[in-house]
Amino acid sequence: MVQDIVDKFKQFYRQEPIVVRSPGRVNLIGEHTDYNEGFVLPAAVNKEIYFAIAPNGTNTMRAHAFDLEETAEFDLNNVQRSEIGWANYLLGVVAQLQKANYDVKGFDVVFGGNVPIGAGMSSSAAVECGLAYGLNYLFAFNIEKFTLVKMAQKAEHEYALVMCGIMDQFASMFGKHNHVVKLDCRSLEYEYFPFDLADYRIVLCDTQVKHSLASSAYNTRRQECETGVALLQKHYPEVHSLRDATLEMLQAHQAEFDPVVYNRCTYVVEENLRVEQACQDLANGDMVAFGQKMYASHHGLQHQYEVSCKELDFLVDEAKKSQEVLGGRMMGGGFGGCTINLVKLAGIGTFTAQMTEAYKAQFNIDLKTYVAQIENGTSLVPIDFSKK
């Protein structure tokens, strides 16, 4: 794929590019905790977007979306949102660099890859981080990686118009081979934990559904969490978000809570604890215990936070029947998308066959599965042009 993208670049633009690889991500545990200033545990994976990129000596960005076979040009003296959906991820990054007073000169870019669209692996963050990294390298801006992450997030807010948290761009940029990253969504401090994939793989099972509840429910959940925080603040002024709350605080004032809000808050507090405990499991090399935390996370998302759906629940229940699986849960915002499963390497074929057959029988939908390994974050790809 890299060679195809480089070849396409040379065919279009008649020069040698640099090549950047930018990965998608998974989140092992810690769902709906990010906007509550809690903890998440993502990892970069071996599904990636590749960029071939070079300066072109003009004031124009010439871009080709390899997978869509679409080409567009934009004047860098007048960067604004475009009617072309994919271009906004690139333009948003350029706009952030310009806002920070970096002189982005004209460049040519061909990009494409194998991050599945709509499967919750953050293809958009991979695109934003890849271009930010590439332009930073190309024009020697010397911007720190964390600043690039924040620029990529802002690009998504202002040009893709998605108010995402920072986890996706962070994981894409800061991923580390065979490690997960525990990110504190309040302080933005982070810590790597080894994730032993000698005998296991991460397998995503894509429901192929997205229920229309997703976006409205997301906003409602945020409001419910804020309602809970406001109530706790009357008794505990030090509680600024659910990150500061404890189960004891919630239990002491349960009678004052609407039962639904109580459940939402309890889930978030418990999920933050699960992330902490899951990291301890990894430090101890206890993958079995880690898998159990994944199941517990799903149970909370299903019954307390209520962002699951029948397709996701079915897949997690099926996974529990398999001897090959250590743990599984829904991943992402909910109401569709993927489950993430920790599966024994030797049993992947059996697992995917069982899941595909059961899902087809239950819903008459062909299940898509993706096997992922944990890889490094956004980086330069060495290309030896002498071989061509």
N, C-alpha and C positions, 0 to 999 in steps of 0.2 A: 504493500500500500504506500509506503514512504516513497519508493522508487516511482510509482505511478504519479504521485503528487509532484515530485521533483520533475519528472518528464513533462508533465502538463505545464508546469511553470516555465520550463525552458522553451517549450513549444510556443507558449503565449508571449513570453517577455524577453526571450533571447539573452538571458544572463544566468549566472550561477547564484543560487540563493543560499542563505543559511536555513537550517531546518530545526524547528522547535516541536517537541512532543508535550502535550498537555492532557493529563488524564481525567477521566470521570472519577466519581467517588461513591463509596457506600458509607452508611452509618451503622455501626454494629449495635449500638445501644445509646439511648438518650434521645428520645423523640418528643418533640414539642417542648423541650426544655430550653431551647436557644433563646426564644423571645421572653422567657422568664429568668434570664441571666444565669442559667444553670450550666450543666456540663453536657458535652456531646463526645462521642467516640468514633470519629470517622477514619477512613483510610482511602488513599488513592489506589485505583485498580488498573488492570491491564486492558482497559477499554479506553481509547485515547483519540484525541484530535491532533493531526499533524499540520504544521504550517511551513510552507516554503515561502521565504520572504526576502526582499532585497530593496535597497533604495533605487529610485528611478530618475532622480535629478529634476523632477517637476514639483508642482504643488498639488498633485493629484494622487489619490489612493485608487489604484486599480486592483479590484478584488474578484476572485473566481471561487465560487462555492463548488468544490469538486463533486460532492455527492448529489447536488441538485443540478449540476451542469448549468449554472447561472453565473453571469458576469455583470459587474457594474463598476462605474467610475464615480468618484466624489471629489469635489473641490475642497481641499483642506483649509482654504481661507474662509470657508463658510460652512462649517460643520453643523448639521442639524439632523433631527430624526428623519428617517426615510420611510417611504411606503413599502420598501423591500424589507421583510421581516428579519432575515438573517443578517442583513447589513447593519442593523441597529446594534448588534452585539459588538461589532468592530468599531462603528462610529462612536459608540458610547465610550470605548476605551480611549480613542483619539481625543475626544472632548475632555476627558478627565486629565489627560496629560497636558493638553493646552491650557486648561484652567489652572494647572499648577505651574504654568509658565515654561513648560518644556516645548522647544521648537521641533514639532513633528514635521519633517520634510516628506515629500512625496515618496510613496513606496508601492511595490507590487506584491500581492499575496495570493497564493492558492492554498486553500485549507480544506480538510476533509478527514473522516475517520470512522471509527466503529463504535462510538458511544451510542447505545440505543436511545433514540428520541422517545421521551414519554415514559421511560422505565424508572425514572427517579434517580438516575446516576449523574444528573447535573451536567448535561452536555453544554448548556449555556455557560456555566462557570468555566468549563474547560476551554471554550472558545475565547472568553474574556481574558483568562489568565495567560493563555498561549500567546495572544496578540500583545498583551502588556509586556510579557517577558521578552518577546521577540523584538519589539520596538525599543525597549530599554537596552537590549544588547546591541542592536543595530546602530543606534545613535549615541551609544555610550552615555546614557543619562545618569548611570550609577544610582538608580533608585533602589532602596532596600526592598526586599521581597514582601515584607509586611505592608509597606506603603502600596505596592502593586496590588496586593490583595484588596486593600480598601478601595483603590481606584476601580478594580474590576467589579466590586460590589456596587459602587456608585453608578457604574456604567449600566448595570442591570436595573437599578432603581430608576434612573433618569431616561434611559433609552429603550430598554425592554419593558419598562413600567411594571416590574415585579419587585415588590418590597421584601426581598429575601434577607435572611440573616447572613452572618459572615461565614458560616460553616462551609458552604459549598466551595467558595473561592479559596478559603484557607486550606481545605483538604487537598484541593487540586494542586496548589502551589507548594504546600509543606509536607506532602506525603513522603513516607520513607519505606523502603523495601522491607516487607515482613514485619512492619510495625503499625500499630494504630496510634492516633494522636488524641490524647485527652485535652480538649480545648475548654477553657473557662470562658464562657461567653460574656462574662462581666469584665474581667481584668484583661482578657485576651492572652493570658499566660497559657503555655501549653507544655505538655510532657509526652514523650514517646514511651509506649509499652510494647514489648516484643509480642508478636502474634505468630505462634508456631504453625506454619502451614506445610510442614513436612508430611504430615499424615492427613491433613484436612484441606478442604477447599470451601470457599464461599460460593453458594449457589443461589442465584436469584430466580424466583418463579414469578413470571409476569402474568397477572390476571387477565390482561388485555381489556380491562374495563376501567373507566373513570367516571364515577357517579357525579352528577351535577351539584351535589351537596358540597363538594370539596372547598371551594373558595368562600362561600358564605359561612360554612361551619368553622373554618379557620378563624375568620374575624370574630365570630361568636365566642370561640374558645378563648381568644385573647381577652375579650371583654369580661368573660367569666372569671378568668385568672385575676384581672385587675380589680374586679368586685371583691374577690376574696382577700386581696392584699389590703384594700381600703378598710375592710372590716377588721383585719388583724392589726392594722396600724392604730386603731383606737385603743388597743390594749398594749401593743408592742411598737412604740414609735420607731424602733430600729429596723423594722421590717419594711424594706424599700421594694422588694420583689419577692416572689415565692422562693427564690434562692435563699432568703434569710429566714424562711419559715421552718418550723419543725413539726413533726407529727404530734408532739405533746401540745404545742400551741393550738393546732387545729382541733384536737380532741377536747381541750379545755373549753372551747367556745363553740362546739358543734351545734348546740341548740340555737345559736344565733344565725347560723348559716342556712341559706336555701340548700336543700339536699343535693341538688345538681352541682351547685358551685362548690360545695364541700367535697364531692367526689372528684371534681376537676383538680382542685388544689391538692387533695390527698395524692392523686396520681403523680402530679409534678414533683412533689416533695419526695415521694417514694422512688420515682425514676432517677432523680439526682443521686439518691443513696445507692441505687442499683449501679449507676455508672461508677461510683467510687468503689463499690464492692467488686464489680467486674474487673476493674483495673488491678485490684488486689489478687483476684483469681489469676490474671495473666502473669503478674509478678511471681506467683507461686507455680506457674505452669499448669494450672488446673483448668483445662479446657472443658471438662465435663461440667464443673460448677459454672463456668462462664455461659455455657449453653442453657443451663437452667434459668439464668438471669434473663436470657433472651425470651424464653417462654413466659416468664413472669411479666416482662415488659409488654408482651402482646396481650396478656390477660388484662393488664391495666388499661391499655389502649382500647380494648374491646368493651370492657364493662364500666370503667370509671371515666375515661376520657371520651368514650363513644365516638371514635373516628374510624372504626373498622367497617367492614361490610361482609356480607355472607360469603363472597368469593375469597376474601383474605382469610376469614375464619376457617373456611373449609380447608384451605391449603395448610394452615398451621395445624389443624386437627389431624390431617393426613400425615404431615411430617412427624407428629408425635408417635404415630403407629410404626414408623420405620426405625429399625435397629441401626441404620446408617447415619442417623441425624442426632447431633448433640443438642441443638437448639434452633429455634426459628421464631420469627415475628414479622408483622407488617413493618415496612420501612417507608418513611416519608410522611406526607401530610395526611394520607388516609383516603378512604372511600374508593379504593382501587389502587392501581400500581402494583408493586412487587412485594413478595415476602422475601426475607433474607434468611438463609439457612446455613448452618455450620455442619458440613457433611464429610464423613470419612472418605478419603481419596479413593479407596478401593471400592466404595459402594456408590459412586456417583452415577454410574450407568443404571444400576438397579433403582436408585432413588428417582432419577429423572423419568425413567420408564413408568414407574408406579404412579408418580404424580401426574404425568401427562395423561395416562389412561383414566385415572380416577376423575380428573378435572373435566375431561371430555365427556365421561359418562354422566357427571353431575350437571354440567352447564352447557354441554355441546359447544365448547370453545376450545380451540387448540392452544394449549399452554406453551408459552415461550420460556425457555430456561437459558440462563447465562452463567457460565462458570468463571469465577473471577479469582485472580491472584492479587496480592497486595504489592504495589510497586512504588517507585519514587515519584515525587511530584514533578511539576513542570521543569523541563530541562532542555538543553541543546542536544541535538542528535548529530554525532559525528558522521559526516558523509565524505566518502572518498571518491572524488570526481574523476580521478585518474583511471578508474576502472571503466568509465563510460566512453 
